[in-house]
């Protein structure tokens, strides 16, 4: 997204999943969080992501419950760490 903002590590996890096509993902993922001030322009790198959007934490939680298949399994795990961090920070 071309943003230069300070990031804080909120956690890590190991993710492993086998797919119907015979491939397996096995990753050690790190979850980082930062705050966007709205000043810097966001430049989408289409080699890294198709799109982005801004939604509230509450809306994202609702979407994860109502349409979990729209999100990767590792995103559910990463988001749980973000929620834990935000609750602890409050």
Secondary structure by P-SEA (a helix, b strand, c coil): cccbbbbbbcbbbbbbbbccccbbbbbbbbbbbbbbcccbbbbbccccccbbbbbcaaaaaaaaaaccccccaaaaaaaaaaaaaaaaac
